[in-house]
Amino acid sequence: MDRRGVKTMLIVLLAVTDILLLGLWAVRELRAKAHRDEAARLLISALSDAGLTASAESISNQSGRVLEFIRNPQSESAAALSILGECAAEDMGGGITQYRSALGYANFRDRGEFEIVLFQPRVLNEGEIGTLAQRMGLGTADATALERGEHGYTLLRYGEALPVWGEQAVFLTDGEGRLIGVEGKWLIGDSYASAETQSRTSGWALLSLAYARSDAGMPACALKEMSLGYLAESSSSGIMRLVPCWRINLTSDAGDESPTYVNAVTGEIAAL
């Protein structure tokens, strides 16, 4: 056989091998999908028996790891500086750091809670408040949104991989629409992956919730949607932990219920 014939044969053999490998991959994927579909069917059936109706589309497949959060004094100082100008810092004890100037004061606490009080109201429009929020380090323009409310503007974070539930900053205004302070919960610092176990599956969280509702004699309900975020928890070591937590929206005959938060590590119902 000449060289050209050998080359042709090798090309054919490689093509056949690729086809066989592709076929094996397709068979494996079909089997995996069949297993996933069967698992979803069994989960939906178990949830139904416990009084919670769900569809495969409404059950999330997100996952996350426990994080450790460390407050950043420099970032907190910069946030206070941006709204109060030059100010002095004082450790008030109990995890509270206060910054004070002639314009007002700011208290930053563990778990991300803070409040800033202005001694004199400040006239700012919505755009200027958004700019102030960015100068304070409260997210970026493309990852936050201001919502006008009765008592001012609420800054919410969105577009993050996993949000921290309950995180928001409220820019308080007086009766004339002037800024008088800022308060809320916003994690200003750095997060690091923990060595702790990764979050359990959404099916496990739903079963935990369904059985808890059933044991409490609560009415049957249906799953509208669920998503994974973080819940801030203080630890005995003083380092804050960000624990994966499911936000689960249910509806019943009485209408939509308030979101329920389920710790994705322990399965316990969590309170914000």
C-alpha positions in Angstrom: 0.0 0.0 0.0 1.4 3.3 -1.0 1.8 6.3 1.4 -1.4 8.0 0.1 -3.4 4.8 0.9 -2.0 4.6 4.4 -2.8 8.2 5.1 -6.3 7.7 3.8 -6.8 4.7 6.1 -5.5 6.6 9.1 -8.0 9.4 8.4 -10.9 7.0 8.2 -9.8 5.2 11.4 -9.6 8.5 13.2 -13.1 9.6 11.9 -14.6 6.2 13.0 -13.0 6.6 16.4 -14.4 10.1 16.8 -17.9 8.8 15.8 -17.6 6.0 18.4 -16.5 8.4 21.1 -19.3 10.8 20.3 -21.8 7.9 20.4 -20.5 6.8 23.8 -20.7 10.4 25.1 -24.3 10.6 23.8 -25.3 7.4 25.5 -23.7 8.5 28.8 -25.5 11.9 28.6 -28.8 10.1 27.9 -28.4 7.9 30.9 -27.4 10.8 33.1 -30.5 12.7 32.0 -32.7 9.7 32.6 -31.3 9.5 36.2 -31.8 13.2 36.7 -35.4 13.0 35.4 -36.1 10.0 37.7 -34.6 11.8 40.7 -36.7 14.9 39.9 -39.8 12.8 39.6 -39.2 11.1 43.0 -38.5 14.5 44.6 -41.7 16.1 43.2 -43.7 13.0 44.4 -42.2 13.2 47.9 -42.9 16.9 48.1 -46.5 16.4 47.0 -47.0 13.8 49.7 -45.8 16.4 52.2 -48.2 19.0 50.9 -45.9 21.0 48.6 -46.5 21.1 44.9 -43.6 21.8 42.7 -42.5 21.5 39.0 -39.1 20.5 37.8 -38.7 24.0 36.3 -39.2 25.7 39.6 -36.6 23.7 41.5 -33.2 25.5 41.4 -29.9 23.7 40.8 -27.7 26.5 42.3 -25.0 25.7 44.8 -22.6 27.7 47.0 -19.9 27.4 49.7 -19.8 29.0 53.2 -17.7 32.2 53.1 -15.9 34.0 55.9 -16.3 37.8 55.9 -13.9 40.2 57.5 -14.8 43.8 58.1 -12.5 46.3 56.4 -11.9 49.4 58.7 -10.3 51.3 55.8 -13.4 50.8 53.6 -15.8 51.8 56.5 -13.7 54.9 57.1 -13.8 55.8 53.4 -17.6 55.4 53.4 -17.9 57.7 56.4 -15.5 60.2 54.9 -17.5 60.4 51.6 -20.5 61.7 53.4 -19.2 63.3 56.6 -15.9 64.7 55.5 -12.8 64.4 57.7 -13.9 62.6 60.9 -12.5 60.9 64.0 -12.9 57.2 64.6 -13.7 55.7 68.0 -14.1 52.1 69.1 -17.4 52.0 71.1 -17.1 48.4 72.1 -19.4 45.6 71.2 -18.2 45.5 67.6 -19.3 49.1 67.0 -17.0 51.7 65.4 -18.1 55.3 65.3 -17.0 58.1 63.0 -17.9 61.6 64.0 -17.4 65.1 62.4 -19.1 68.5 62.5 -21.5 67.2 59.8 -22.8 64.1 61.7 -21.8 60.7 62.8 -21.7 57.1 61.5 -21.9 53.8 63.4 -20.7 50.6 61.8 -21.5 47.3 63.4 -20.8 43.6 63.0 -23.1 41.7 60.5 -22.9 44.8 58.3 -25.5 47.0 60.1 -24.8 50.7 60.0 -26.4 54.1 60.4 -25.3 57.6 59.4 -26.9 60.7 60.8 -26.5 64.1 59.3 -26.9 67.1 61.7 -28.0 69.3 58.8 -30.3 68.0 55.9 -28.6 68.0 52.5 -30.4 68.7 49.2 -29.5 65.9 46.8 -31.5 64.6 43.8 -31.7 60.9 42.9 -28.7 61.0 40.6 -26.6 62.6 43.2 -27.7 60.1 45.8 -26.6 57.3 43.4 -23.2 59.0 43.0 -22.9 59.3 46.8 -23.7 55.6 47.2 -20.9 54.7 44.8 -18.5 57.0 46.6 -19.4 55.2 49.8 -18.4 51.9 48.3 -22.0 50.6 48.2 -21.7 48.7 44.9 -21.3 50.0 41.4 -23.8 51.7 39.1 -24.3 48.6 37.0 -24.9 46.3 40.0 -27.2 48.4 42.2 -30.5 50.1 41.8 -32.3 52.9 43.7 -36.0 52.5 44.5 -38.0 55.6 45.6 -40.0 54.9 48.8 -42.1 56.8 51.4 -39.1 57.6 53.6 -36.3 58.0 50.9 -34.4 55.9 48.5 -33.5 52.2 49.0 -30.4 51.0 47.4 -30.5 47.3 46.4 -27.7 45.1 45.0 -28.5 42.9 42.0 -26.6 41.0 39.3 -24.3 39.4 41.9 -23.5 35.6 41.7 -25.2 35.1 45.1 -26.7 38.1 47.0 -26.7 38.6 50.7 -30.4 38.4 51.9 -31.5 41.5 53.7 -28.7 43.6 52.3 -29.9 47.2 51.5 -29.1 50.8 52.3 -31.8 53.3 52.8 -31.1 57.0 52.1 -33.5 58.7 54.5 -35.1 62.0 53.5 -37.2 64.5 55.5 -40.6 65.9 54.5 -39.0 68.3 52.0 -37.0 65.5 50.3 -33.7 66.4 51.8 -31.2 63.8 52.9 -31.0 63.3 56.6 -29.1 60.1 56.9 -28.4 56.6 55.7 -29.1 53.3 57.4 -29.3 49.6 56.6 -27.1 46.5 56.2 -24.3 46.4 53.7 -21.3 44.2 53.9 -18.2 46.4 53.5 -15.2 44.2 53.6 -13.7 41.1 52.1 -15.0 37.5 51.7 -13.0 34.3 51.6 -14.0 30.8 50.8 -14.3 28.6 53.9 -13.2 25.0 54.2 -16.7 24.1 55.4 -19.1 21.9 53.5 -20.7 23.1 50.3 -24.5 23.8 50.5 -26.8 20.9 50.2 -29.2 20.4 47.3 -32.3 22.5 46.7 -34.4 19.2 46.9 -33.1 18.6 50.4 -34.0 22.1 51.5 -37.5 21.8 50.0 -38.1 18.5 51.8 -36.9 20.0 55.1 -39.4 22.9 54.6 -42.3 20.7 53.4 -41.9 18.4 56.4 -41.6 21.3 58.9 -44.8 22.8 57.4 -46.6 19.5 57.6 -45.6 18.9 61.2 -46.8 22.4 62.1 -50.2 21.7 60.4 -49.8 24.4 57.8 -51.9 24.3 54.7 -50.8 22.8 51.4 -48.9 25.1 49.1 -47.1 25.4 45.8 -43.6 26.4 44.9 -43.4 29.6 42.9 -39.6 30.1 42.7 -36.5 29.6 44.8 -33.0 31.1 44.6 -29.8 30.8 46.6 -28.1 33.6 48.5 -26.2 34.2 51.7 -27.2 34.8 55.3 -24.8 36.7 57.5 -24.1 34.9 60.8 -21.7 35.9 63.6 -19.3 33.1 64.9 -17.7 32.6 68.3 -14.4 33.5 66.8 -15.7 37.0 65.9 -15.4 36.3 62.1 -18.7 36.7 60.3 -19.8 33.7 58.2 -21.8 34.0 55.0 -23.9 30.8 54.9 -25.7 29.7 51.8 -29.4 30.2 52.3 -32.4 29.4 50.1 -35.1 32.0 49.6 -38.3 30.1 48.8 -41.5 31.8 47.6 -44.7 29.8 48.1 -48.3 30.3 47.3 -51.4 28.8 48.8 -55.2 29.2 48.6 -54.8 32.3 50.7 -52.5 33.8 48.2 -48.7 34.4 48.0 -46.8 33.9 51.3 -43.9 35.9 52.5 -40.5 34.4 51.4 -39.2 31.6 53.6 -35.5 31.3 54.2 -33.9 27.9 54.6 -30.3 27.5 55.7 -28.7 25.5 52.9 -26.2 23.8 55.4 -28.4 22.9 58.3 -31.9 22.9 56.8 -33.2 25.1 59.6 -35.7 27.9 58.9 -33.8 31.1 59.0 -34.9 34.6 60.1 -33.4 37.7 58.5 
